[in-house]
Amino acid sequence: MPGPGNNGAVSAIEVPSPALRILTLNIQVGMPTRNYGHYVTGAWRHVLPSRSARRNLDRIAEVIADFDVVALQEADAGSLRTAQINQIEYLARRAGFTHWHAAINRNLGPFAQHALGFLSRHPLQDIRHHPLPGRIPGRGVLEAHLREPGHAPLHLLVAHLALGRATRERQLSFAADLVDPEADTLLMGDFNCEPQELDAHPHLQRIGFRSIHQTPTYPSWRPMRSIDHVLATKSAQVAPAQVLDLQLSDHLPVATEIRLRPT
């Protein structure tokens, strides 16, 4: 019953907005790379399956199990070099994710299926894969929406960008054009460029994207370049990103946390 003096009014109970733990990682097809020499001695793993790659996938699964949404780059969707294992599905099942999606960027038939992926503990909707512009095909951006009742949608984009700056600029503009103006947006992935290039990109600035870390991520054994990123739109209530000192591939993982906005 209403208490005395409140005229029968009942105060609304404020439900705290859920916070989602986010991680992005270039998994290098599961290859455990510890130094530059491994690029040469381990090159055969880009063609043939190996036990070390499977064991490393299990290590990756242990790490990502602590997160709510994971964005993966340089995975394989099932080919000769992975013994026909879709690495994104494998990691989802191994780490206990209920939702996952893989998108093939470069289809090399039975030899390689270069892919991007999302793993999530929440349903993902409006999933689309877009080929990115470039002289050499095989780069893409994967997008999805995460919608929790009573909260603004979260728009997720994961990309693996080109090595050349001119092509990257076109690809970043393409990704910026995908942004949902009614949603908080995270653009994540291996961008192959430093934060200064992202901060100077006029289209990203117009959208309101901001970089949330400056820490080097590559190579994982002696990080010197910050090329793996999480960009967030202005409205997103996102924590500063942390680069995790975990050698799971030749890139270090980047983690952050975002709080969904109540509607």
VMD Tcl script that draws the C-alpha trace (Angstrom):
set ca {
  {0.00 0.00 0.00}
  {1.12 3.61 -0.51}
  {2.80 5.12 2.53}
  {1.49 8.21 4.32}
  {2.07 11.51 2.63}
  {2.81 10.19 -0.86}
  {-0.75 10.67 -2.19}
  {-0.81 7.16 -3.54}
  {2.13 7.72 -5.90}
  {4.40 4.76 -6.54}
  {8.02 5.48 -7.46}
  {9.33 3.75 -10.56}
  {12.12 1.29 -9.94}
  {15.13 2.21 -12.03}
  {16.60 -0.88 -13.65}
  {20.36 -0.52 -14.20}
  {21.42 -0.67 -17.82}
  {23.24 -3.89 -18.66}
  {26.96 -3.62 -19.33}
  {28.36 -5.79 -22.09}
  {31.98 -6.93 -22.20}
  {33.33 -6.62 -25.75}
  {36.48 -8.11 -27.28}
  {38.03 -7.91 -30.74}
  {40.85 -10.15 -31.96}
  {42.62 -11.11 -35.19}
  {43.12 -14.84 -34.55}
  {45.49 -15.46 -37.52}
  {43.68 -18.71 -38.37}
  {44.52 -20.00 -34.90}
  {48.26 -19.95 -35.52}
  {50.40 -19.46 -32.38}
  {53.01 -16.89 -33.47}
  {55.70 -15.90 -30.94}
  {58.34 -14.23 -33.12}
  {59.03 -13.14 -36.69}
  {60.70 -16.46 -37.46}
  {57.38 -18.23 -36.98}
  {56.06 -16.50 -40.10}
  {58.57 -18.60 -42.04}
  {58.70 -21.84 -40.04}
  {54.92 -21.86 -39.57}
  {53.95 -20.81 -43.10}
  {52.81 -24.34 -43.92}
  {49.97 -23.91 -41.39}
  {48.32 -21.54 -43.87}
  {47.86 -24.58 -46.12}
  {47.70 -27.67 -43.90}
  {46.03 -28.38 -40.55}
  {48.11 -28.55 -37.38}
  {47.60 -29.72 -33.81}
  {49.19 -26.55 -32.49}
  {46.50 -24.43 -34.17}
  {43.75 -26.55 -32.60}
  {45.36 -26.24 -29.17}
  {45.68 -22.50 -29.65}
  {42.00 -22.25 -30.57}
  {41.23 -23.86 -27.23}
  {43.36 -21.21 -25.49}
  {41.47 -18.49 -27.35}
  {38.17 -20.06 -26.27}
  {39.22 -19.91 -22.61}
  {39.92 -16.17 -22.90}
  {36.83 -15.13 -24.85}
  {34.53 -17.10 -22.51}
  {34.62 -14.10 -20.14}
  {33.03 -11.77 -22.73}
  {29.52 -11.07 -24.02}
  {30.33 -10.14 -27.61}
  {33.46 -11.11 -29.55}
  {34.47 -9.79 -32.98}
  {36.89 -12.04 -34.88}
  {39.10 -11.35 -37.88}
  {41.29 -13.63 -39.98}
  {39.34 -16.74 -39.07}
  {38.63 -19.65 -41.41}
  {35.10 -20.87 -42.05}
  {36.19 -24.44 -42.83}
  {38.82 -25.63 -45.31}
  {41.80 -27.94 -45.76}
  {44.02 -25.92 -43.43}
  {41.53 -26.24 -40.54}
  {40.55 -29.87 -41.22}
  {37.16 -28.49 -42.38}
  {36.50 -26.89 -38.98}
  {34.63 -23.60 -39.04}
  {36.78 -21.81 -36.47}
  {34.07 -19.30 -35.57}
  {31.54 -22.03 -34.84}
  {34.20 -24.03 -32.98}
  {35.07 -21.10 -30.71}
  {31.38 -20.32 -30.11}
  {30.64 -23.86 -28.96}
  {33.87 -24.22 -27.01}
  {33.34 -20.92 -25.15}
  {29.61 -21.41 -24.61}
  {28.24 -18.67 -26.87}
  {24.63 -19.16 -27.88}
  {24.81 -17.05 -31.02}
  {27.45 -16.82 -33.73}
  {27.78 -15.75 -37.33}
  {30.56 -16.18 -39.89}
  {30.97 -14.25 -43.14}
  {33.48 -15.28 -45.81}
  {35.57 -12.43 -47.22}
  {37.83 -14.40 -49.55}
  {36.81 -17.80 -50.87}
  {39.79 -19.87 -51.99}
  {37.74 -23.03 -52.41}
  {38.95 -26.09 -50.49}
  {42.22 -24.38 -49.49}
  {41.04 -21.39 -47.43}
  {37.85 -19.62 -46.38}
  {38.96 -16.25 -44.97}
  {36.21 -15.02 -42.65}
  {35.00 -12.45 -40.16}
  {32.80 -13.47 -37.25}
  {30.65 -12.47 -34.32}
  {30.10 -14.50 -31.16}
  {27.40 -13.28 -28.78}
  {25.49 -14.26 -25.66}
  {22.57 -12.16 -26.92}
  {20.59 -12.57 -30.14}
  {22.00 -10.67 -33.10}
  {19.69 -9.22 -35.73}
  {19.91 -7.56 -39.15}
  {23.16 -9.39 -39.89}
  {24.73 -8.31 -43.16}
  {28.10 -8.80 -44.84}
  {29.47 -6.14 -47.18}
  {32.46 -6.49 -49.49}
  {34.77 -3.51 -49.00}
  {36.02 -1.43 -51.94}
  {39.56 -2.07 -53.11}
  {41.64 -3.09 -56.11}
  {42.15 -6.55 -54.63}
  {38.87 -8.17 -53.53}
  {38.68 -10.11 -50.29}
  {38.13 -7.50 -47.56}
  {34.79 -7.03 -45.85}
  {32.78 -5.61 -43.00}
  {30.22 -7.61 -41.03}
  {27.41 -5.77 -39.25}
  {24.75 -6.76 -36.74}
  {22.33 -5.20 -34.25}
  {21.94 -6.23 -30.63}
  {18.58 -5.23 -29.15}
  {17.71 -5.64 -25.49}
  {14.14 -4.76 -24.38}
  {13.92 -1.28 -22.90}
  {17.28 -0.18 -24.28}
  {18.57 1.57 -27.37}
  {19.98 -0.83 -29.98}
  {23.71 -1.47 -30.24}
  {25.09 -1.48 -33.78}
  {28.17 -3.67 -34.23}
  {30.62 -3.54 -37.13}
  {33.74 -5.68 -37.53}
  {36.23 -5.20 -40.36}
  {39.69 -6.20 -41.54}
  {41.09 -3.36 -43.63}
  {43.66 -3.15 -46.41}
  {47.38 -2.50 -46.07}
  {47.42 0.50 -48.43}
  {46.40 3.87 -47.00}
  {44.41 5.11 -50.00}
  {42.33 1.93 -50.05}
  {41.88 2.06 -46.27}
  {40.49 5.59 -46.51}
  {37.82 4.39 -48.95}
  {37.05 1.39 -46.78}
  {36.68 3.50 -43.63}
  {34.30 5.83 -45.48}
  {32.29 2.82 -46.62}
  {32.07 1.51 -43.04}
  {31.07 4.96 -41.73}
  {28.21 5.06 -44.24}
  {26.78 1.90 -42.65}
  {26.33 3.51 -39.21}
  {22.79 3.42 -37.84}
  {22.04 6.99 -36.65}
  {19.50 5.67 -34.13}
  {21.93 3.31 -32.40}
  {25.16 3.44 -30.47}
  {27.78 2.00 -32.81}
  {31.07 0.16 -32.31}
  {33.42 -0.28 -35.28}
  {36.03 -2.90 -34.41}
  {38.79 -4.91 -35.97}
  {42.23 -5.02 -37.50}
  {42.48 -1.69 -39.33}
  {46.19 -1.91 -40.26}
  {46.67 1.73 -39.25}
  {47.54 3.88 -36.24}
  {45.01 5.97 -34.24}
  {46.32 9.20 -35.79}
  {45.09 8.10 -39.21}
  {41.66 7.29 -37.79}
  {41.44 10.59 -35.91}
  {42.26 12.50 -39.10}
  {39.72 10.70 -41.28}
  {37.08 13.33 -42.16}
  {34.20 10.87 -42.62}
  {34.82 9.19 -39.27}
  {34.93 12.64 -37.65}
  {31.60 13.65 -39.20}
  {29.97 10.49 -37.88}
  {31.43 11.20 -34.44}
  {33.60 8.11 -34.08}
  {36.30 8.27 -31.44}
  {39.17 5.89 -30.75}
  {39.16 4.56 -27.20}
  {42.77 3.39 -26.89}
  {46.27 4.19 -28.16}
  {48.14 1.11 -26.90}
  {50.25 -0.93 -29.36}
  {48.76 -4.28 -30.38}
  {51.16 -5.65 -33.02}
  {53.24 -7.74 -33.09}
  {52.00 -9.54 -29.99}
  {55.48 -10.56 -28.76}
  {56.86 -6.98 -28.96}
  {53.98 -4.55 -29.60}
  {55.06 -1.47 -31.53}
  {52.03 -0.53 -33.66}
  {48.47 0.22 -32.56}
  {46.49 -1.26 -35.47}
  {43.66 -3.15 -33.72}
  {40.87 -0.82 -32.65}
  {37.47 -0.21 -31.15}
  {35.84 3.00 -32.37}
  {32.68 4.27 -30.68}
  {30.12 6.91 -31.60}
  {29.69 9.88 -29.26}
  {26.51 8.62 -27.59}
  {28.00 5.26 -26.62}
  {28.68 4.83 -22.90}
  {31.89 2.91 -23.43}
  {34.85 2.39 -21.12}
  {38.43 3.04 -22.29}
  {39.68 -0.04 -24.12}
  {42.36 -2.29 -22.68}
  {44.90 -4.23 -24.72}
  {45.30 -7.65 -23.12}
  {48.84 -9.00 -22.79}
  {47.90 -12.42 -24.17}
  {49.80 -13.93 -27.10}
  {46.98 -15.79 -28.82}
  {48.08 -14.83 -32.35}
  {50.36 -12.19 -33.86}
  {47.87 -9.54 -32.64}
  {46.90 -8.71 -29.07}
  {43.19 -8.69 -28.16}
  {41.43 -5.41 -27.37}
  {38.69 -5.39 -24.72}
  {36.16 -2.82 -23.55}
  {32.78 -2.53 -21.86}
  {29.70 -0.71 -23.07}
  {26.56 0.14 -21.12}
  {23.33 0.01 -23.09}
  {21.30 3.22 -22.99}
  {17.77 2.89 -21.61}
  {14.99 4.15 -23.86}
}
mol new
graphics top color blue
foreach p $ca { graphics top sphere $p radius 0.5 }
foreach p [lrange $ca 0 end-1] q [lrange $ca 1 end] { graphics top cylinder $p $q radius 0.2 }
display resetview
